[in-house]
């Protein structure tokens, strides 16, 4: 599978698959699938050869965001996908140990992949605050414009939330 996934012009292959589904960009495709994990997006875009990886989708989304000056939005979108995957049943305050671990893992994975767009110290602090957030039971962000997500990502970027 690895060889098929990374062979040839994988970037063009992923974009062509999104276009075949009627979307001009991978960003437009992902926007129509709010909250769906990167792995699931990759599976939807893959052929029977399983030749698309979630990280490829993420890299293209970030490239498109840089090109269109929408990096904050893609950061929020990608975190929503991570968080929804980590907590499929939603938030339960206070988080139990397993859920805390899942949320911490979502923050850490997101931080590692997108570190060049985040402030390391601010992200660590915002992550700790998120773990203790008193969010309503069952809460999950509906999308990248959720106020909790907007505030979290702005703090991670080293900016005061508006």
C-alpha positions in Angstrom: 0.0 0.0 0.0 2.8 2.5 0.9 4.3 2.2 -2.5 1.0 2.9 -4.3 0.2 5.8 -2.0 3.4 7.7 -2.6 4.1 6.6 -6.2 3.9 9.0 -9.1 2.4 12.5 -8.7 0.3 11.8 -5.6 -0.6 15.5 -5.3 -2.1 15.6 -8.8 -3.8 12.2 -8.1 -5.5 13.5 -4.9 -6.6 16.7 -6.6 -7.9 14.8 -9.6 -10.0 12.6 -7.4 -11.6 15.6 -5.7 -12.3 17.2 -9.1 -13.9 14.0 -10.3 -16.3 14.3 -7.4 -17.2 17.9 -8.5 -14.9 20.0 -6.4 -12.3 22.4 -7.8 -9.9 22.0 -4.8 -9.3 19.5 -2.0 -10.3 22.4 0.3 -13.7 22.6 -1.3 -14.1 18.8 -1.0 -13.1 18.8 2.7 -15.4 21.8 3.4 -18.3 19.6 2.2 -17.3 16.9 4.7 -16.9 19.0 7.9 -15.6 17.0 10.8 -14.8 13.9 8.8 -11.4 12.5 9.8 -8.5 12.8 7.4 -8.3 9.0 7.2 -11.9 8.8 6.1 -11.4 11.6 3.6 -8.4 9.7 2.2 -10.4 6.5 2.0 -13.2 8.3 0.1 -10.7 9.8 -2.4 -8.8 6.5 -2.8 -9.3 4.1 -5.6 -9.6 0.4 -5.1 -5.8 0.5 -4.8 -5.9 2.4 -1.5 -3.6 5.0 -2.9 -4.4 8.1 -0.8 -3.2 8.7 2.8 -4.8 11.1 5.3 -1.5 13.0 5.6 -1.5 13.7 1.9 -5.0 15.3 2.2 -3.7 17.3 5.2 -0.6 18.5 3.3 -2.7 19.6 0.3 -5.2 21.4 2.6 -2.3 23.3 4.2 -0.7 24.1 0.8 -4.0 25.4 -0.5 -4.5 27.5 2.7 -1.1 29.0 2.4 -1.8 29.9 -1.2 -5.2 31.5 -0.4 -4.2 33.1 2.9 -6.6 31.0 4.9 -4.2 29.2 7.3 -6.1 30.0 10.5 -9.2 28.4 9.0 -7.4 25.3 8.0 -5.8 25.0 11.4 -9.3 25.2 12.9 -10.7 22.7 10.4 -7.9 20.2 11.0 -8.3 20.5 14.8 -12.0 19.9 14.5 -11.4 16.7 12.6 -8.8 15.5 15.2 -11.1 16.3 18.1 -14.2 14.7 16.6 -12.2 11.6 15.9 -10.8 11.6 19.5 -14.2 12.1 21.1 -16.8 10.5 18.9 -19.4 10.5 21.7 -18.7 14.1 22.6 -17.3 16.0 25.6 -18.1 14.8 29.1 -17.1 17.2 31.8 -15.0 16.4 33.7 -13.1 14.3 31.2 -12.2 10.8 32.5 -8.7 9.6 32.1 -9.3 7.9 28.8 -10.9 11.0 27.3 -8.2 13.2 28.7 -5.7 11.0 27.0 -7.6 11.1 23.7 -7.9 14.9 23.8 -4.3 15.3 24.7 -3.4 13.0 21.8 -5.5 15.0 19.4 -3.8 18.2 20.5 -0.3 16.6 20.3 -0.9 15.1 16.9 -2.3 18.4 15.5 0.6 20.4 17.1 3.3 18.1 15.7 1.9 18.1 12.1 1.3 21.9 12.1 4.1 23.2 14.3 5.4 25.8 11.8 2.0 27.6 12.1 1.7 27.4 15.9 3.5 28.9 18.9 4.8 25.9 20.8 4.5 27.4 24.3 1.1 28.9 23.7 -0.2 25.6 22.2 1.0 23.7 25.3 -0.8 26.1 27.6 -4.0 26.2 25.5 -4.0 22.4 25.4 -3.8 22.2 29.2 -6.7 24.7 29.4 -8.8 22.7 26.9 -8.3 19.6 29.0 -10.0 21.4 31.9 -12.6 23.3 29.9 -16.1 23.1 31.3 -17.9 22.3 28.0 -21.4 21.0 27.9 -21.8 17.2 27.9 -22.0 15.9 24.4 -20.3 19.0 22.9 -18.4 18.6 19.7 -17.5 21.4 17.4 -19.8 21.6 14.5 -17.1 23.1 12.3 -14.1 25.4 12.2 -16.1 28.5 13.2 -17.1 27.0 16.6 -16.2 29.7 19.1 -14.3 27.3 21.3 -12.2 26.2 18.4 -11.6 29.7 17.1 -10.4 30.8 20.6 -8.3 27.7 21.0 -6.5 28.1 17.7 -5.9 31.8 18.1 -4.3 31.1 21.5 -2.2 28.4 19.9 -1.0 30.9 17.3 0.1 33.2 20.1 -2.8 35.6 19.6 -5.3 36.8 22.1 -8.7 35.5 21.2 -11.1 38.1 19.9 
